[in-house]
Amino acid sequence: MKTLTFELEHCYGIKSLTQEFDFSDGGAYAIYAPNGVMKTSLAKTLKDVAEKKESRDEIFLDRITTRKITDENNQPIPSESVFVVGPYDEELGVTEQTSTLLLDADLREEYDQLLRAAKAARDALIDAVRSKSGSKLKIEHEISTAVMQAPNELNEALIRLRREVEELRETPLSEVAYDKIFNEKVLNALNNQDLKESIEMYAERYNELLSTSIFFRKGTFDYYNAGQIAKSLTDNGFFDAKHTVRLNSDGHSQEIESKHDLEQVILREKERILEDVGLRRRFDKVAAQLSKNRELREFYAYVRDNAAVLSRLNNPDKLKQEVIKSYLKTNEDLYDDWMSKYDDCREQQERLEKKAEIQRTQWESVIETFNSRFIVPFILEARNKAELMLGQTSIIDLGFTYVDGGDMASIGQDELRRSLSTGERKAFYMLYVLFEIETRKKSDVPSLVVVDDLADSFDYKNKYAIIQYLKDISEDDRFNLLMMTHNFDFFRTIQSRFVAYSKCLMATKTQDRIELNEAHGIKNIFLTDWKPRFFEDKMKKIACIPFLRNLIEMSTGSDGKGYAVLTSMLHWKDGSETITVRELDEIFNDVCGTNKSSPAPDRQVCDLVLEQAEYCLTESSEVKLENKVVLAIATRLKAERFMIDRISDSQFLASLKSNQYL
């Protein structure tokens, strides 16, 4: 791509732009564009090319868009040859879902989508379990701790419970109020040896009675299960359809024809068990130890009405798992949905790891480059070096070591985000820019790299690190660099470092088109442009006035010859309206060592200033520095003259001794 020709119409506000970029003798162009002229619009247009999207006018939808970008052979530029780098792209920053997984943008997006779907499914499951349990605790931590003895291993806990939940036939504990039992004070109380023994004795007697029940059986069919069956049969119209249930046990048989019949059987068996004198005595012993504080009294009131729960509290850990499994079983459709999406992630990860294997060495190189070039308070490193070396994984997991003087500490992503300034987060974004560039180098794809104010808002050191990296890119024959900015200092800096003066362009916006013209006055505009044209260009003559005054002030001070006269050209003072062009020429000749004169030397300078300011308002150029200086001078003269007329107090004005009134 030695030459690129742009022919654009109605692309995101660009009415018309026709421009040829000749990269044959250098790989970099720089465009200075004021806000609202074309910079963002051109970047969006080129990003459309890269992403194979149609461009358009977002405001005037009926306008017909033309987008033609061709090379020296009149061939369209391939989409894979365009890479647009914006100022800061949050999407390329580290996402919460993928932590700090280093994949290229496309692979990361693919992996993100899988993980987002799995996370959304898991969140839905956890929300349903939380609602079912009525708990105000972090139920995801409760599940993880109950199964894995650690609070942050929810996925592993759900996987481990998978088979057991599938095999559950009923959910007798799904109505248990989780916080009534599994709060800290109750669990601490249950560790008391006396209470433990009392509950153990209660459970022992309860199970004895259950074993002598006509119909109930421990662990398979107690009145908890029976109550659920009665409800389920009724809800599903079993008895309305005139079906019956026969209860058989050790010679006893009973036909159940309605919900009422079944509830009566359950009630009789429940009363027989709970009214047992021995069981009541043991329950009273438990109750005596559960009246010490509000939480325990609430727990006592709960288990008083839920004797079956109390009978299982001789093993609280096991009970907790059984309760959680019941919650999960009642939300089995959500559980299955999460498991399906989680399995999809696992299956796809193998494929992604194979792709990541190709990128691994590249990432290691990019991390090294980032650490050596950019100034941030942390060091990047592969957190899983051992696994990488052993071949156990192909995906680099990025770690952060925070450095503060002689102190170093490994920190997580969330802590890093909170501790970094905006500029430092933007520097981290450069990691992904570096990787994309290095990928293109490795694939040997000729590329147009479009840089849209990449260094904007970076601190001084990182801005220059970026500039040096851009310079390196421009020296690589595989890259053509098109840099756009509205920051004149950045524009001037890249010109001084590596962009040819002839390839520094300024964008101007007319009613019909965008024009890109060769820039002038990027370096020392007074010396290279305004001073040589002082006698021939009225606009540049006026723009020289503040420079001349500064030169006199630096050489002979504010009492120097001509200083007061120049001040009266910049500020409205007595006599400002009588200063002539001849006087200005004489000061210029004296300061600059010339001997020339301007046409119409008797003309008043203030009239010339206002005339040229009016011309600025009609001229299409928005970026000429001399125009801006003239407008500033004219605006101040008009404003000061207006205020002096309103003050209308010559004695007060005469008392002001500074070189300027206002």
Buried (B, 14 or more C-beta within 10 A) or exposed (E): BEBBBBBBBBBBBBBBBBBEBBBEEBBBBBBBBBEEBBBBBBBBBBBBBBEEEEBBBEEEEEEEBEBEBBBBEEEEBBEEBBBBBBBBBEEBBBBEBBEBBBBBBEBBBBBBEBBBBBBEBBEBBBEBBBEBBEBEBEBBBBBBBBBBEEEEBBBEBBBEBBEBBEEBEBBBBBBBBBBBBBBEBBEEBBEEEEBBEBBBBBBBBBBBBBEEBBBBEBEEBBBBBBBBBBEEBBEEEBBEEEEEBEBEEEEEEBEBEBBEBBBEBBEEBBEBBBEBEBBBEBBEBBBEBBEEEEBBEBBBEBBEEBBBBBBBBBEBEEBBBBBBBBBBBBBBEBBBBBBEBBEEBEEBBEEBBEBBBEBBEBBBBBBEBBBEBBBBBBBBBBBBEEBBEEEEBBBBBBBBBBEEEEEEEEBEBEEBBEBBEEBBBBBBBBBBBBBBBBBBBEEEBBBBBBBBBBBBEBBEBBBBBBBEBBBBBBEBEBBBBBBBBBBBEBBBBBBEBBBEBEBBBBBBBEEEBBBBEEBBBBEEBBEEBBBEBBBEBBBBBBBBBBBBBEBBBEEEEEEBEBBBBBBBBBBBBEEBBEBBBBBBBBBBBBBBEEEEEBEEEEBBBBEBBBBBBEEBEEEEBBBBBBBBBBBBBBEBBBEBBEEBEEEEEEEEEEEEEEBEBE
